[in-house]
Amino acid sequence: MMKFHLKFLMIGILLAVSLAGCATRRQMQELSLEVRKIRTDLESIRADNARLDSLFKSNIEQSRKLNADFAAYVSRLDDRMQMVEARLEDAVTLINRATGAIESRTVSRIPRQIDADSSSADTARASGQIDCQKLFNNAYFDFVKEDFKLARQGFENYIKNCPGTALTDNAQYWIGECYYLQKDYDRAQQEFEKMVKDYPTSEKIAAAKLKFAKSLYNQRYKTKAESYFKEIIKDYPGTDEAQEAAQMLERYK
């Protein structure tokens, strides 16, 4: 009887161990499946994170590009506004220097009596059959069309054929502007410097000095440019040129 109970107990123990072994293998399989699922989820999360990171970086680059494009657009608008304002100044110059409207007429070589006031204001005065006003207008029209090379040649032609007339100094200024807008800052610097030297009493002298300083700045002669910005603020207080010079000085901070 004792042997029977012992045998039954051994069978029970073996059955329990067998069942425990089966349970353990099943649990191991379940755990293995869970680990694989977790790994799959992690890989999916990593992939989503990589896509989000790429999208974020792309958005940053797009934002930077949009900001740069907007800044460039504002700068172009500012340049065009300055052109319009400068053109209006040209008109005021003509009005101030002439009595009445400026004559656009062809001048022949026939001798005539000319008083000092009319000679300084006569934009059509030149040797030969030359309409100086038309020369200037054509050059400025090319400038507005942004054909800066042709405009520059036109202004140079005006200065050559119509020296000492009402818009000679303005033509010199626009030659500098042509180079400046083409980003040829070295030549722009030279032309604005010539403007300042040859026409010190011109109404556009402050504008020429400002563009001279900005040409230096764009060539990385920032220390020298800074002194000219300060000089403009001192010599031309309350003007648009002084205000822009002050804005340029803000870049030094």
C-alpha positions as CSV (number, residue, x, y, z in Angstrom):
1,M,0.0,0.0,0.0
2,M,2.8,2.3,0.9
3,K,4.5,1.5,-2.4
4,F,1.3,2.3,-4.3
5,H,1.1,5.8,-2.7
6,L,4.7,6.5,-3.4
7,K,4.3,5.5,-7.0
8,F,1.2,7.6,-7.4
9,L,3.1,10.6,-5.9
10,M,6.0,10.2,-8.3
11,I,3.6,10.1,-11.3
12,G,2.0,13.3,-9.9
13,I,5.3,15.0,-9.6
14,L,6.4,14.0,-13.1
15,L,3.1,15.2,-14.5
16,A,3.4,18.6,-12.7
17,V,6.9,19.0,-13.9
18,S,5.8,18.2,-17.4
19,L,2.9,20.6,-17.2
20,A,5.2,23.3,-15.8
21,G,7.6,22.7,-18.6
22,C,4.9,23.2,-21.1
23,A,3.7,26.4,-19.4
24,T,7.3,27.7,-19.3
25,R,7.8,27.1,-23.0
26,R,4.5,28.8,-23.8
27,Q,5.4,31.8,-21.7
28,M,8.8,32.0,-23.4
29,Q,7.1,31.9,-26.8
30,E,4.6,34.6,-25.7
31,L,7.4,36.7,-24.3
32,S,9.4,36.3,-27.4
33,L,6.5,37.4,-29.5
34,E,6.0,40.4,-27.2
35,V,9.7,41.3,-27.6
36,R,9.4,41.1,-31.4
37,K,6.3,43.3,-31.3
38,I,8.0,45.8,-29.1
39,R,11.0,45.9,-31.4
40,T,8.7,46.4,-34.4
41,D,6.9,49.2,-32.6
42,L,10.2,50.8,-31.7
43,E,11.4,50.6,-35.3
44,S,8.1,52.2,-36.4
45,I,8.5,55.0,-33.8
46,R,12.1,55.6,-34.9
47,A,11.0,55.8,-38.6
48,D,8.2,58.2,-37.7
49,N,10.6,60.2,-35.6
50,A,13.1,60.4,-38.5
51,R,10.3,61.5,-40.9
52,L,9.2,64.2,-38.4
53,D,12.8,65.3,-37.9
54,S,13.3,65.5,-41.7
55,L,10.0,67.4,-42.1
56,F,11.0,69.8,-39.2
57,K,14.3,70.5,-40.8
58,S,12.7,71.0,-44.2
59,N,10.2,73.4,-42.7
60,I,13.1,75.3,-41.1
61,E,14.9,75.5,-44.4
62,Q,11.8,76.6,-46.2
63,S,11.1,79.2,-43.5
64,R,14.7,80.5,-43.8
65,K,14.3,80.7,-47.6
66,L,11.0,82.5,-47.3
67,N,12.5,85.0,-44.9
68,A,15.5,85.5,-47.2
69,D,13.2,85.9,-50.2
70,F,11.0,88.4,-48.3
71,A,14.0,90.4,-47.2
72,A,15.4,90.5,-50.8
73,Y,11.9,91.5,-52.0
74,V,11.7,94.4,-49.5
75,S,15.3,95.4,-50.4
76,R,14.3,95.6,-54.1
77,L,11.2,97.6,-53.2
78,D,13.4,99.9,-51.2
79,D,15.8,100.3,-54.1
80,R,12.9,101.0,-56.5
81,M,11.4,103.6,-54.1
82,Q,14.8,105.3,-53.9
83,M,14.9,105.4,-57.7
84,V,11.5,107.0,-57.8
85,E,12.4,109.5,-55.1
86,A,15.6,110.3,-56.9
87,R,13.8,110.8,-60.2
88,L,11.4,113.2,-58.4
89,E,14.5,115.1,-57.1
90,D,15.7,115.3,-60.7
91,A,12.4,117.0,-61.6
92,V,12.7,119.4,-58.7
93,T,16.3,120.1,-59.7
94,L,15.2,121.2,-63.2
95,I,12.4,123.3,-61.8
96,N,14.8,125.0,-59.3
97,R,17.4,125.7,-62.0
98,A,15.1,126.9,-64.7
99,T,12.5,129.6,-64.9
100,G,9.5,127.6,-66.0
101,A,9.5,124.3,-67.7
102,I,12.8,123.0,-69.1
103,E,13.0,123.3,-72.8
104,S,13.4,120.1,-74.8
105,R,14.7,121.5,-78.1
106,T,17.5,121.0,-80.6
107,V,20.2,123.6,-80.5
108,S,22.0,124.6,-83.6
109,R,25.4,126.3,-83.9
110,I,23.9,129.7,-84.6
111,P,25.4,132.3,-82.3
112,R,23.0,133.8,-79.8
113,Q,23.1,135.9,-76.7
114,I,22.9,133.7,-73.5
115,D,22.7,135.1,-70.0
116,A,24.2,133.3,-67.1
117,D,20.9,131.9,-65.7
118,S,19.6,130.5,-68.9
119,S,23.0,128.8,-69.8
120,S,23.1,127.0,-66.5
121,A,19.5,125.7,-66.9
122,D,19.5,124.9,-70.6
123,T,19.5,121.1,-70.8
124,A,19.5,121.2,-74.6
125,R,22.7,123.3,-74.9
126,A,25.4,121.3,-76.6
127,S,27.6,121.4,-79.7
128,G,25.9,120.2,-82.9
129,Q,22.3,119.0,-83.3
130,I,21.8,117.4,-79.9
131,D,18.8,117.3,-77.7
132,C,20.3,116.9,-74.3
133,Q,16.9,116.5,-72.5
134,K,16.1,113.6,-74.8
135,L,19.5,112.0,-74.2
136,F,18.8,112.2,-70.4
137,N,15.3,110.9,-70.7
138,N,16.3,108.0,-72.9
139,A,19.0,107.0,-70.5
140,Y,16.7,107.2,-67.5
141,F,14.1,105.1,-69.4
142,D,16.7,102.4,-69.9
143,F,17.5,102.6,-66.2
144,V,13.8,102.1,-65.2
145,K,13.7,99.1,-67.5
146,E,16.8,97.8,-65.5
147,D,19.0,97.8,-68.6
148,F,21.7,99.3,-66.5
149,K,24.5,98.8,-69.1
150,L,22.6,100.7,-71.7
151,A,21.5,103.3,-69.2
152,R,25.0,103.9,-68.0
153,Q,26.2,104.4,-71.6
154,G,23.3,106.9,-72.1
155,F,24.2,108.9,-69.0
156,E,27.9,108.9,-70.0
157,N,26.9,110.1,-73.5
158,Y,24.9,112.9,-71.8
159,I,27.8,114.1,-69.8
160,K,30.1,114.0,-72.8
161,N,27.8,115.9,-75.1
162,C,26.0,118.2,-72.6
163,P,28.6,119.3,-70.0
164,G,27.7,122.0,-67.6
165,T,23.9,121.6,-68.2
166,A,21.2,121.3,-65.5
167,L,21.4,117.5,-65.2
168,T,25.1,116.8,-65.6
169,D,25.6,116.1,-61.9
170,N,22.4,113.9,-61.9
171,A,23.7,111.9,-64.8
172,Q,26.9,111.3,-62.9
173,Y,24.9,110.1,-59.9
174,W,22.9,107.7,-62.0
175,I,26.1,106.2,-63.5
176,G,27.1,105.3,-60.0
177,E,23.6,103.8,-59.4
178,C,23.9,101.6,-62.5
179,Y,27.1,100.1,-61.2
180,Y,25.7,99.8,-57.7
181,L,22.6,97.9,-58.8
182,Q,24.8,95.6,-60.8
183,K,26.7,94.9,-57.6
184,D,29.9,96.3,-59.1
185,Y,30.6,98.1,-55.9
186,D,34.2,99.0,-56.8
187,R,33.1,100.9,-59.9
188,A,30.1,102.3,-58.0
189,Q,32.5,103.6,-55.3
190,Q,34.6,105.3,-58.0
191,E,31.7,107.0,-59.7
192,F,30.1,108.3,-56.5
193,E,33.4,109.5,-55.4
194,K,33.7,111.4,-58.7
195,M,30.2,112.8,-58.1
196,V,31.2,114.1,-54.7
197,K,34.4,115.6,-56.0
198,D,33.2,117.2,-59.2
199,Y,29.7,118.4,-57.9
200,P,30.1,119.4,-54.3
201,T,27.0,121.7,-54.4
202,S,24.7,119.3,-56.1
203,E,21.3,118.6,-54.6
204,K,22.2,114.9,-54.8
205,I,25.5,115.2,-52.9
206,A,24.0,113.6,-49.7
207,A,22.6,110.7,-51.7
208,A,26.0,110.3,-53.5
209,K,27.9,110.2,-50.2
210,L,25.5,107.6,-48.8
211,K,25.9,105.3,-51.8
212,F,29.6,105.9,-51.7
213,A,29.7,104.7,-48.1
214,K,27.4,101.7,-48.8
215,S,29.7,100.7,-51.7
216,L,32.6,100.7,-49.2
217,Y,30.5,98.6,-46.8
218,N,29.6,96.1,-49.5
219,Q,33.3,95.7,-50.3
220,R,33.9,94.9,-46.6
221,Y,35.6,98.2,-45.9
222,K,33.3,98.5,-42.9
223,T,35.5,100.7,-40.7
224,K,36.0,103.3,-43.4
225,A,32.3,103.1,-44.3
226,E,31.3,103.7,-40.7
227,S,33.1,107.0,-40.6
228,Y,31.2,108.2,-43.7
229,F,27.8,107.1,-42.2
230,K,28.6,109.1,-39.1
231,E,29.6,112.1,-41.3
232,I,26.3,111.9,-43.2
233,I,24.3,111.9,-40.0
234,K,26.2,114.9,-38.8
235,D,26.2,116.9,-42.0
236,Y,22.7,116.2,-43.2
237,P,20.5,115.9,-40.1
238,G,16.8,115.2,-40.6
239,T,17.3,113.9,-44.2
240,D,16.4,110.5,-45.6
241,E,20.1,109.9,-46.1
242,A,20.8,110.6,-42.5
243,Q,18.1,108.2,-41.4
244,E,19.4,105.4,-43.7
245,A,23.0,106.0,-42.5
246,A,21.7,105.6,-38.9
247,Q,20.1,102.3,-40.0
248,M,23.4,101.1,-41.5
249,L,25.2,101.9,-38.3
250,E,22.8,99.6,-36.4
251,R,24.5,96.8,-38.3
252,Y,27.7,97.5,-36.4
253,K,26.1,96.7,-33.0
